[in-house]
Amino acid sequence: MPERTVDELVRSRAARHGAKPMVIDPAARIGYRELDTTTRDLATVFVDAGVGKGTRVGLIMPNGARWVQVAIALARIGAVLVPLSTLLQAGELVAQLRTASVQFLLSVEEFRGHRYLDDLQSVPALDFPALRRVWPADELARATPGEKARRIVDALAETVTPADPLVVMFTSGSSGTPKGVIHSHGNALGAVRAGLAARCITPDTRLYLPMPFFWVGGYGSGILSALLAGATLVTEEIPRSETTLRLLEAERVTLFRGWPDQAEALARHADTVGADLSALRPGSLEALLPTEQRAQPGARATLFGMTEAFGPYCGYAADTDMPPSAWGSCGKPFSGMEVRIVGTDGRPSPPGSVGEIQIRGPHTLRGICRRSREELFTPDGFYPTGDLGHLDHDGFLFYHGRCDDMFKVSGATVYPGEVERALRTIDGVGNAYVTNVPGRQGERVGAAVVCDGALTAGQLRVAARKLLSAFKVPAVWLVLDSDDDVPRGATGKVDVRRLREMLMTANRTGERA
């Protein structure tokens, strides 16, 4: 029977893998057996301080072995982890502490110029009615476990069930205010387990991903994925091209997952640094693989998911080409996830029709802070994702962007994702980003295209006319030399507002076909 809670999982993996490294950072190496003992000791410190089952504990800390230990220690006693971004400004931090009703806050003093505890000192205590203690991370490191608390830890661990909440994970907020999404031990572990094969994670994997642990991409696809598979996770506080390449080489990393643009940035520096990346295996982001191991564009699935699904819920084996008819898709829904497409009339749409993606199943969110179930789910239990897509006749999901990204041109609907996919098929185009550009005569299609100076806006427009209906062909063009020129937010997602501003500027200065 698969492990149902994090405590069961840690005990099982310690017995199976012993001294094998579970997490490595530049300053620490922690094996599975050591992870079991150190997180049990750390849990006793939390219990001594008054943390118990259901207590919500906020965590502000950069990636590292210590982050892993804290998260697992809290989970073992049934406390609820609330990972908080190291990028938060004071007002954003206050809002998330209130939204999640955080009772204990554990934080580093400073990271990359942010002094989180100083920020909170100027805020009246009445603004945090649930907050009982703010804990500097250094103070936690000096605490010693009590014997009585050890017995309580074991007793608490036995009471934790798959239905108990594990984490309140905030969304990135790229299209609105961040939401505090609640996941349980059962649904989170189930979601991660369902995607392991598609992400090529096995006990032999040495996994590196640059995503911060405070997002589901780091916590679920990194920490819990390694723990479930019995793999080794390699991480660092601040990814930088040279140090990251040296870390990949020194630790013989076999799987690099994460954002494609980060892999591309590393690839550009690899020859200069002279790092040996020969340990990387197929399934890694292809920019870091030898040319002969790379697939044709669109042949491999782009794993697709969201915080509310605890990461990817759709995919295909990352080292395997999909059937040609499915190229450009996100693969198929994983076991435990039901996906349907709903039209503007609220009814399920037939294969091939574009509509809102809705998801249902045991691996979806348990709720959102301060929201009722009736606000979140349809009467028959589906969660409306706000994403647009279509399913083909074989069940492959194609992504078409966000519902709020969709716009009208002369009364006709334009899906940015559809236009982007078409532009990426043009020879010489490395990437494309599409959004609406407002003007005196209404909305127009704007496209920022990465093509390393090989093509002009006029050439791109001629090629696009052969691929798209006239109303979908971009009227405003911006030619970029590199993906690094694309504006992004803190989580790596494209900042659509800034992209739109760049396109409007390009339009005013005459950079259009």
C-alpha positions as CSV (number, residue, x, y, z in Angstrom):
1,M,0.0,0.0,0.0
2,P,1.4,3.4,-0.9
3,E,2.4,5.8,1.9
4,R,-0.6,8.0,2.8
5,T,1.1,10.8,4.9
6,V,4.5,12.5,4.9
7,D,5.4,10.8,8.2
8,E,4.8,7.3,6.7
9,L,6.8,8.3,3.7
10,V,9.8,9.5,5.6
11,R,10.0,6.4,7.8
12,S,9.6,4.1,4.8
13,R,12.3,5.8,2.7
14,A,14.7,5.9,5.7
15,A,14.3,2.2,6.1
16,R,14.8,1.6,2.3
17,H,17.5,4.0,1.4
18,G,19.5,4.6,4.6
19,A,22.5,6.8,4.0
20,K,21.6,7.7,0.4
21,P,21.5,11.5,0.0
22,M,18.0,12.9,-0.1
23,V,18.9,16.6,-0.4
24,I,22.2,18.2,-1.3
25,D,23.0,21.9,-1.3
26,P,26.5,23.5,-1.5
27,A,26.8,23.5,2.3
28,A,24.9,20.3,3.4
29,R,24.2,16.7,2.4
30,I,21.4,14.9,4.2
31,G,20.7,11.2,3.7
32,Y,17.3,9.5,4.1
33,R,18.1,8.1,7.5
34,E,19.5,11.4,8.8
35,L,16.4,13.1,7.4
36,D,14.2,10.9,9.5
37,T,16.1,11.5,12.7
38,T,16.7,15.3,12.2
39,T,13.1,16.1,11.3
40,R,11.9,14.1,14.3
41,D,14.2,16.1,16.5
42,L,13.1,19.3,14.9
43,A,9.5,18.4,15.3
44,T,10.0,18.1,19.1
45,V,11.4,21.7,19.1
46,F,8.2,22.8,17.4
47,V,6.0,20.9,19.8
48,D,7.9,22.4,22.8
49,A,7.1,25.9,21.3
50,G,3.4,25.1,21.1
51,V,3.0,23.9,17.5
52,G,0.6,21.1,17.2
53,K,-1.7,19.4,14.7
54,G,-3.4,21.9,12.5
55,T,-1.2,24.8,13.6
56,R,-0.4,27.1,10.6
57,V,3.3,27.9,10.3
58,G,4.6,30.4,7.9
59,L,8.1,29.9,6.4
60,I,10.4,32.4,4.8
61,M,13.7,30.8,3.8
62,P,15.7,30.4,0.6
63,N,16.1,27.0,-1.0
64,G,18.3,24.6,0.9
65,A,18.5,21.5,3.0
66,R,17.2,23.4,6.0
67,W,14.0,24.3,4.2
68,V,13.4,20.6,3.4
69,Q,13.9,19.7,7.1
70,V,11.5,22.3,8.4
71,A,8.8,21.4,5.9
72,I,9.0,17.7,6.7
73,A,9.2,18.2,10.4
74,L,6.0,20.2,10.4
75,A,4.2,17.8,8.2
76,R,5.1,14.8,10.4
77,I,3.2,16.3,13.4
78,G,0.2,17.4,11.3
79,A,1.1,21.1,11.3
80,V,0.2,23.1,8.2
81,L,3.1,24.6,6.3
82,V,2.5,28.1,4.7
83,P,5.5,28.7,2.4
84,L,6.0,32.4,1.8
85,S,7.9,33.9,-1.0
86,T,11.3,35.4,-0.3
87,L,10.3,38.1,-2.8
88,L,7.4,39.5,-0.9
89,Q,7.3,43.2,0.0
90,A,6.0,44.2,3.4
91,G,2.4,44.8,2.3
92,E,2.3,41.6,0.4
93,L,3.7,39.6,3.4
94,V,1.1,41.1,5.8
95,A,-1.7,40.3,3.4
96,Q,-0.7,36.6,3.1
97,L,-0.1,36.2,6.8
98,R,-3.7,37.4,7.4
99,T,-5.2,35.4,4.5
100,A,-3.7,32.1,5.8
101,S,-4.3,33.0,9.5
102,V,-0.6,32.1,10.2
103,Q,0.0,31.4,13.9
104,F,3.8,30.9,13.9
105,L,6.2,32.6,11.5
106,L,9.7,31.2,11.0
107,S,11.9,33.5,8.9
108,V,15.5,34.2,8.1
109,E,16.5,37.7,9.1
110,E,17.6,38.8,5.7
111,F,17.8,37.5,2.1
112,R,18.8,39.4,-1.0
113,G,18.2,42.7,0.6
114,H,14.8,41.8,2.2
115,R,14.6,42.2,6.0
116,Y,11.3,40.4,6.7
117,L,11.2,40.6,10.5
118,D,12.1,44.4,10.4
119,D,9.2,44.9,8.0
120,L,6.8,43.3,10.5
121,Q,7.9,45.3,13.5
122,S,6.2,48.4,12.1
123,V,2.8,46.7,11.7
124,P,0.4,46.8,14.6
125,A,-0.2,43.4,16.3
126,L,-3.9,43.8,15.8
127,D,-3.3,43.3,12.1
128,F,-2.3,39.7,12.9
129,P,-5.0,38.4,15.2
130,A,-3.9,34.8,14.7
131,L,-0.1,35.3,15.0
132,R,1.3,34.0,18.2
133,R,5.1,34.0,17.6
134,V,7.7,35.2,15.2
135,W,10.7,33.0,15.2
136,P,14.1,34.0,13.7
137,A,15.6,31.0,11.9
138,D,18.8,31.3,13.8
139,E,17.0,30.9,17.1
140,L,15.4,27.6,15.9
141,A,18.8,26.3,15.0
142,R,20.0,26.7,18.6
143,A,17.0,25.0,20.2
144,T,17.3,21.6,21.7
145,P,14.6,18.9,21.7
146,G,12.9,17.9,25.0
147,E,12.3,14.2,26.0
148,K,8.6,14.7,26.8
149,A,8.1,16.4,23.4
150,R,9.7,13.3,21.6
151,R,6.8,11.2,23.0
152,I,4.3,13.7,21.9
153,V,5.8,13.9,18.4
154,D,5.3,10.1,17.9
155,A,1.7,10.3,19.3
156,L,0.9,13.3,17.0
157,A,2.3,11.5,13.9
158,E,0.0,8.6,14.5
159,T,-3.1,10.9,14.4
160,V,-2.3,12.4,11.0
161,T,-4.5,11.1,8.2
162,P,-4.5,11.6,4.4
163,A,-7.4,14.0,4.8
164,D,-5.5,16.3,7.1
165,P,-4.3,19.6,5.6
166,L,-0.6,19.6,4.6
167,V,0.1,23.0,3.1
168,V,-1.4,26.4,2.2
169,M,0.3,27.2,-1.1
170,F,-0.1,30.7,-2.5
171,T,-0.5,31.0,-6.2
172,S,1.8,33.4,-8.1
173,G,-0.9,36.0,-8.6
174,S,0.0,36.6,-12.2
175,S,-3.6,37.3,-13.2
176,G,-5.0,38.5,-9.8
177,T,-4.4,38.6,-6.1
178,P,-2.6,35.4,-4.9
179,K,-4.8,32.8,-3.5
180,G,-4.0,30.5,-0.5
181,V,-4.7,27.0,-1.9
182,I,-5.2,24.2,0.7
183,H,-3.9,20.7,-0.1
184,S,-4.0,17.6,2.1
185,H,-1.4,14.9,2.6
186,G,-3.5,12.5,0.5
187,N,-4.2,14.8,-2.5
188,A,-0.7,16.3,-2.6
189,L,1.1,13.0,-2.5
190,G,-1.3,11.5,-4.9
191,A,-0.8,14.3,-7.4
192,V,3.0,14.1,-7.2
193,R,3.0,10.3,-7.5
194,A,0.8,10.4,-10.6
195,G,3.3,12.6,-12.4
196,L,6.6,10.9,-11.5
197,A,6.8,8.6,-14.6
198,A,6.0,11.5,-17.0
199,R,8.8,13.6,-15.4
200,C,11.2,10.6,-15.5
201,I,12.0,10.6,-11.8
202,T,13.2,7.3,-10.4
203,P,15.3,6.2,-7.4
204,D,18.4,6.7,-9.6
205,T,17.6,10.3,-10.4
206,R,19.7,13.2,-9.2
207,L,17.3,16.0,-9.7
208,Y,18.0,19.7,-10.0
209,L,15.3,22.3,-10.6
210,P,15.8,26.1,-10.1
211,M,12.2,26.7,-8.9
212,P,11.9,28.1,-5.3
213,F,10.5,25.8,-2.8
214,F,7.8,28.3,-1.8
215,W,6.0,27.5,-5.1
216,V,4.4,24.2,-5.9
217,G,7.0,23.7,-8.6
218,G,9.7,23.5,-5.9
219,Y,7.8,21.9,-3.1
220,G,5.8,19.3,-5.0
221,S,7.8,18.7,-8.1
222,G,11.1,19.0,-6.2
223,I,11.0,18.0,-2.5
224,L,8.0,15.6,-2.5
225,S,8.9,14.1,-5.9
226,A,12.4,13.2,-4.7
227,L,11.0,11.8,-1.4
228,L,8.3,9.7,-3.1
229,A,10.8,8.3,-5.7
230,G,13.6,7.8,-3.3
231,A,15.7,10.1,-5.5
232,T,18.3,12.8,-4.7
233,L,17.4,16.5,-4.8
234,V,20.1,19.0,-5.6
235,T,19.4,22.7,-4.8
236,E,21.0,26.0,-4.0
237,E,19.9,29.4,-2.5
238,I,20.5,31.6,-5.6
239,P,20.8,30.0,-9.1
240,R,23.6,31.7,-11.0
241,S,24.9,30.4,-14.3
242,E,28.5,29.6,-13.3
243,T,27.8,28.3,-9.8
244,T,24.8,26.3,-11.1
245,L,26.8,24.7,-13.9
246,R,29.6,23.7,-11.4
247,L,27.0,22.3,-9.1
248,L,25.4,20.2,-11.9
249,E,28.8,18.9,-12.8
250,A,30.1,18.2,-9.2
251,E,26.9,16.3,-8.2
252,R,26.5,14.5,-11.5
253,V,22.9,15.7,-11.9
254,T,21.0,13.4,-14.2
255,L,17.7,15.4,-14.5
256,F,17.3,19.2,-15.0
257,R,13.7,20.3,-14.8
258,G,12.3,23.8,-14.5
259,W,11.8,26.7,-16.9
260,P,13.1,26.4,-20.4
261,D,14.6,29.9,-20.5
262,Q,16.8,29.1,-17.5
263,A,18.1,26.0,-19.2
264,E,18.8,28.1,-22.3
265,A,20.6,30.7,-20.2
266,L,22.8,27.9,-18.7
267,A,23.4,26.4,-22.2
268,R,24.8,29.7,-23.4
269,H,27.3,29.8,-20.5
270,A,28.2,26.1,-20.6
271,D,31.1,26.3,-23.1
272,T,32.6,29.3,-21.4
273,V,32.5,27.6,-18.0
274,G,33.6,24.3,-19.4
275,A,31.2,22.3,-17.2
276,D,30.8,18.6,-17.9
277,L,27.1,17.9,-18.1
278,S,27.4,14.4,-19.6
279,A,25.5,12.9,-16.7
280,L,22.2,14.6,-17.8
281,R,19.7,12.2,-19.3
282,P,16.8,12.6,-21.7
283,G,13.8,14.0,-19.9
284,S,15.9,17.0,-18.9
285,L,15.2,20.4,-20.5
286,E,16.6,20.0,-24.0
287,A,18.7,23.1,-24.2
288,L,21.2,21.3,-21.9
289,L,21.3,18.0,-23.8
290,P,23.5,17.1,-26.8
291,T,21.9,18.0,-30.1
292,E,21.4,14.3,-31.0
293,Q,19.3,13.8,-27.9
294,R,16.9,16.6,-28.6
295,A,13.4,16.0,-30.1
296,Q,11.8,17.9,-32.9
297,P,9.9,21.0,-31.9
298,G,6.5,20.1,-30.4
299,A,7.2,16.3,-30.2
300,R,7.6,16.3,-26.4
301,A,4.8,17.3,-24.1
302,T,4.9,20.5,-22.2
303,L,3.8,19.4,-18.7
304,F,0.8,21.4,-17.7
305,G,-0.6,22.1,-14.3
306,M,-1.4,24.7,-11.6
307,T,-1.1,25.3,-7.9
308,E,-4.7,24.2,-7.5
309,A,-3.8,20.8,-8.9
310,F,-0.6,20.6,-6.9
311,G,1.6,20.9,-9.9
312,P,1.3,19.1,-13.3
313,Y,-1.9,17.2,-14.0
314,C,-1.3,16.6,-17.6
315,G,1.8,15.3,-19.5
316,Y,3.6,12.5,-21.3
317,A,6.9,10.8,-20.7
318,A,9.4,13.7,-21.0
319,D,11.9,11.5,-22.8
320,T,9.4,10.1,-25.4
321,D,7.9,11.6,-28.5
322,M,4.1,11.8,-28.6
323,P,2.1,10.6,-31.6
324,P,2.5,13.1,-34.4
325,S,-1.2,14.1,-34.2
326,A,-0.5,15.3,-30.6
327,W,2.6,17.4,-31.2
328,G,2.3,20.7,-29.5
329,S,0.0,19.4,-26.8
330,C,0.4,19.1,-23.1
331,G,0.0,15.3,-23.2
332,K,-2.8,13.5,-21.4
333,P,-4.4,13.9,-18.0
334,F,-2.6,11.9,-15.3
335,S,-4.3,9.1,-13.3
336,G,-6.6,10.7,-10.7
337,M,-7.5,13.7,-12.8
338,E,-10.6,14.2,-14.9
339,V,-10.5,17.0,-17.5
340,R,-13.3,18.5,-19.5
341,I,-13.7,21.5,-21.8
342,V,-16.7,23.7,-21.2
343,G,-18.1,26.3,-23.6
344,T,-19.4,29.7,-22.9
345,D,-22.9,28.2,-22.4
346,G,-21.5,26.2,-19.5
347,R,-21.9,22.9,-21.2
348,P,-19.2,20.3,-22.0
349,S,-17.7,20.8,-25.4
350,P,-17.0,18.0,-28.0
351,P,-13.4,17.1,-28.9
352,G,-11.6,19.8,-30.9
353,S,-13.6,22.7,-29.4
354,V,-11.8,25.4,-27.5
355,G,-13.3,26.3,-24.1
356,E,-12.4,26.6,-20.4
357,I,-10.5,23.7,-18.8
358,Q,-12.2,22.2,-15.8
359,I,-10.7,19.6,-13.5
360,R,-12.0,17.1,-11.0
361,G,-10.5,14.2,-9.0
362,P,-8.9,13.2,-5.8
363,H,-5.7,15.1,-6.5
364,T,-7.2,18.6,-6.7
365,L,-7.2,21.3,-4.1
366,R,-9.2,20.8,-0.9
367,G,-10.1,24.5,-0.7
368,I,-8.9,28.1,-0.8
369,C,-8.5,30.3,2.3
370,R,-11.6,32.4,3.0
371,R,-13.6,30.9,0.2
372,S,-16.5,28.5,0.4
373,R,-16.7,25.3,-1.6
374,E,-19.7,26.6,-3.4
375,E,-17.7,29.6,-4.7
376,L,-14.9,27.3,-6.0
377,F,-16.5,24.2,-7.6
378,T,-19.3,23.5,-10.0
379,P,-22.3,21.7,-8.6
380,D,-20.9,18.4,-10.0
381,G,-17.5,19.0,-8.4
382,F,-15.3,20.4,-11.2
383,Y,-12.9,23.2,-10.5
384,P,-13.0,25.9,-13.3
385,T,-9.3,26.6,-13.9
386,G,-9.6,29.8,-16.0
387,D,-7.4,28.2,-18.6
388,L,-8.5,27.7,-22.2
389,G,-7.8,24.5,-24.2
390,H,-9.2,21.7,-26.2
391,L,-9.0,17.9,-26.1
392,D,-8.5,16.0,-29.3
393,H,-10.2,12.7,-30.1
394,D,-7.4,10.8,-28.4
395,G,-7.6,12.7,-25.2
396,F,-4.5,14.9,-25.6
397,L,-4.9,18.4,-24.1
398,F,-3.9,21.5,-26.1
399,Y,-3.5,24.8,-24.2
400,H,-4.8,28.0,-25.7
401,G,-4.0,30.5,-22.9
402,R,-6.1,32.1,-20.1
403,C,-9.7,33.0,-20.3
404,D,-8.8,36.5,-19.3
405,D,-6.1,36.6,-22.1
406,M,-8.7,35.9,-24.8
407,F,-9.7,39.0,-26.7
408,K,-11.8,40.2,-29.6
409,V,-10.6,41.7,-32.9
410,S,-13.4,43.2,-35.0
411,G,-15.8,40.9,-33.1
412,A,-13.8,37.7,-33.7
413,T,-12.2,35.8,-30.9
414,V,-8.4,35.5,-30.7
415,Y,-6.7,33.0,-28.5
416,P,-3.1,34.1,-27.9
417,G,-1.9,30.5,-27.4
418,E,-3.1,29.5,-30.8
419,V,-1.3,32.4,-32.5
420,E,1.9,31.7,-30.6
421,R,2.0,28.1,-31.6
422,A,1.5,29.0,-35.3
423,L,4.3,31.6,-35.1
424,R,6.7,29.1,-33.5
425,T,6.5,26.9,-36.5
426,I,8.0,29.6,-38.8
427,D,11.6,28.7,-39.7
428,G,14.0,30.9,-37.8
429,V,11.6,31.7,-34.9
430,G,12.8,30.5,-31.5
431,N,9.7,31.7,-29.5
432,A,6.7,33.9,-29.7
433,Y,4.5,35.8,-27.2
434,V,1.1,37.2,-28.2
435,T,-1.3,39.6,-26.5
436,N,-3.8,42.3,-27.3
437,V,-2.7,45.9,-28.1
438,P,-5.3,48.5,-27.5
439,G,-5.7,51.3,-30.1
440,R,-8.2,54.0,-31.2
441,Q,-9.8,51.6,-33.6
442,G,-10.1,48.8,-31.1
443,E,-8.0,45.8,-30.1
444,R,-5.2,44.5,-32.4
445,V,-3.0,41.4,-32.2
446,G,0.5,42.0,-31.0
447,A,3.4,39.6,-31.2
448,A,6.9,39.7,-29.6
449,V,9.0,37.2,-31.6
450,V,12.4,35.8,-30.7
451,C,14.4,35.1,-33.8
452,D,17.9,36.4,-33.1
453,G,17.6,39.1,-35.8
454,A,17.2,36.5,-38.6
455,L,13.8,37.8,-39.7
456,T,12.1,41.2,-40.1
457,A,8.6,42.1,-39.0
458,G,7.6,42.2,-42.6
459,Q,8.9,38.7,-43.3
460,L,7.1,37.4,-40.2
461,R,3.8,38.9,-41.3
462,V,4.1,37.3,-44.7
463,A,4.8,33.9,-43.1
464,A,2.0,34.3,-40.6
465,R,-0.6,35.0,-43.3
466,K,0.0,31.5,-44.6
467,L,-0.8,30.0,-41.2
468,L,-3.5,32.1,-39.7
469,S,-6.9,33.6,-40.5
470,A,-6.5,37.3,-41.4
471,F,-7.9,38.6,-38.1
472,K,-5.4,36.5,-36.2
473,V,-2.3,37.8,-38.0
474,P,-0.5,40.2,-35.7
475,A,-0.7,43.8,-36.7
476,V,2.0,44.9,-34.2
477,W,5.4,43.2,-34.1
478,L,8.4,43.3,-31.9
479,V,11.5,41.4,-32.9
480,L,13.7,40.2,-30.0
481,D,17.2,38.8,-30.1
482,S,16.8,36.6,-27.0
483,D,14.2,35.1,-24.6
484,D,16.1,37.1,-21.9
485,D,14.4,40.2,-23.4
486,V,11.0,38.9,-22.6
487,P,9.6,40.6,-19.3
488,R,8.9,38.1,-16.6
489,G,7.6,38.1,-13.1
490,A,9.2,36.6,-10.0
491,T,8.1,33.1,-10.8
492,G,9.4,33.1,-14.4
493,K,5.9,33.7,-16.0
494,V,5.6,36.2,-18.8
495,D,4.6,39.6,-17.4
496,V,1.8,40.3,-19.9
497,R,1.2,43.9,-18.8
498,R,4.8,44.8,-19.4
499,L,4.9,42.9,-22.7
500,R,1.8,44.8,-23.8
501,E,3.6,48.1,-22.9
502,M,6.6,47.0,-25.0
503,L,4.4,46.3,-28.0
504,M,2.6,49.6,-27.6
505,T,6.0,51.4,-27.6
506,A,7.1,49.4,-30.7
507,N,3.9,50.4,-32.4
508,R,4.5,54.1,-31.7
509,T,8.1,54.0,-32.9
510,G,7.2,52.2,-36.1
511,E,8.4,48.7,-35.4
512,R,5.5,47.1,-37.2
513,A,4.9,45.4,-40.5
